[in-house]
């Protein structure tokens, strides 16, 4: 996306795009006027936090942590000569 220095220090945008890059590309491609404002109204609706994706990401992090802890435990057991 092109730089928008006129927005620096005025707006805060945060988050992560899981789906919809094609929509962002369409918005980026809209013609703008002299003040870089879109020539036609652009409305974003039905946006927000996708709780299912957040839950899935949390479950994935939990499994990764459990896997790391298991690997560390196995490594510790093998270095001390213990068998399971």
Secondary structure, DSSP 4 states (H G I P E B T S, - for coil): ----GGGTTT-------SS-HHHHHHHHTS-B-TTS-BSS-----S-S--HHHHHHHHHHHHHHHHHHHHHHHHHHHHHTT---
